[in-house]
Amino acid sequence: MPPIISIVGKSKSGKTTLIEKLILELRARGYRLATVKHAQRVTFDKPGKDSWRHIQAGSEATAVSSPNQLVIIKPTTQEFNLNNIVRLLGEEYDIILTEGFKRSDAPKIEVHRKEIGPLLSRVRKLIAIATDEPLATKTKQFSLQDIKGLADFLEEGFIKPERERIYIFK
């Protein structure tokens, strides 16, 4: 499974912007990425559309495929955990960046802006902070502008070690 890194932070702290910049930097280095966004409410399927009608008729999942997109619609009775979502994505990526998933077991980078307020509390597996101010913490810190440094950190700490891992299947 590719390494998963969750980008977390308060609303409007710049999580999406940081992920966009990391995607551009890591793609420029030749890496393949996938992203997963955690949201409280998502609406993909519109009433009356074919995929909606399929689900209404009793299909447990449906996929909508076009020449340039694939959307899987799978109604659930409970929220999927991050590992199950990643399994659906497959193995073809060098790293998966997620936005949100504060409660997951994935390593996390918190995006912090002084004007948004203090750091999140009780974030498990916090490996770094991307910030616009120096903070009194032992956690590794990067400037919000240091995308190359943050990409180096991900490359050396997560992408390259995963590529060097040997798997034996019986």
Secondary structure, DSSP 8 states (H G I E B T S, - for coil): ---EEEEEESTTSSHHHHHHHHHHHHHHTT--EEEEE--S------TTSHHHHHHHHT-S-EEEEETTEEEEE---SS---HHHHHHHH-S--SEEEEE--TTSSS-EEEEE-GGG-S--SS-TTEEEEEESS--SSSS-EEETT-HHHHHHHHIIIIIHHHHH------
